[in-house]
Amino acid sequence: MKINVLSFLTGLLIVVLLVAGVMFLKSRKVAPVKQLPVTAVAGLHRAFPKVIGPESAPVKLIEYSDFECPSCRIAQGTIAQVFRDYPGKIQLTYRHFPLTSHRWSIYAHQAAECMQIQGKFWPYQDKLYEKQPEWAASKVPPVEMFGRYAREQGADMNLFTACMGDVAVTRGIYAEKEEGARNQINATPTFFLGGERFVGPREMREKGVNAIRRALGLPEFPVVPEPAVPQAKESLPPAKK
């Protein structure tokens, strides 16, 4: 897949900072485990799509998201709800779309992809959204926090640390973003259900859920309009006597 040159160069620059974080992680003692070579990491990161839900599910959603995006965090409530409401009927594919306006986003995406290699993407993405206010407010690259979250999820920390400095993983993340850009995505989260597109948590909640119900042959929920915000009345000047 062809990568935009600017995105690729940005990825390379970010990797320099990622490597600094990796050196910090290496300075922390971890249990001795068998470590895969970095070349093996590079070969693994595109092999396992980030998919949850059965292949037989009649509803197949695609989500382009940014871990540092507050709206993406809010939308997770709607996604969790549809999985609860329609068990076995939903399959979700996650695709990276780190926004350049979010300074720590690419670090979070790199960490999540490294956890995907270990089969722990979904609980890790939940942790990233849960802890978003913590790591997004960091004054320095929150690599140590991401390492701590990985350790809490039972990650192989040697493999995780090697992966965090792997440029091939970064390139894979930007490849997914480039794919989204070709689909004219310019905001997160963006969801696709077939040919329908839903942007933002409100649109997913109000329109996306009904699209899911239509796909399942269920009646749509009535859309309750948002309460109108009262407008302040202009005060007229007093009448001249």
Secondary structure, DSSP 8 states (H G I E B T S, - for coil): ----HHHHHHHHHHHHHHHHHHHHHHHS---------HHHHHHHTTTS--EES-TT-SEEEEEEE-TT-HHHHHHHHHHHHHHHHSTTSEEEEEEE---TTSTTHHHHHHHHHHHHHTT-HHHHHHHHHHTHHHHHT-SS-THHHHHHHHHHTT--HHHHHHHHT-HHHHHHHHHHHHHHHHTT--SSSEEEETTEEEEHHHHIIIIIHHHHHHHTT------------------------
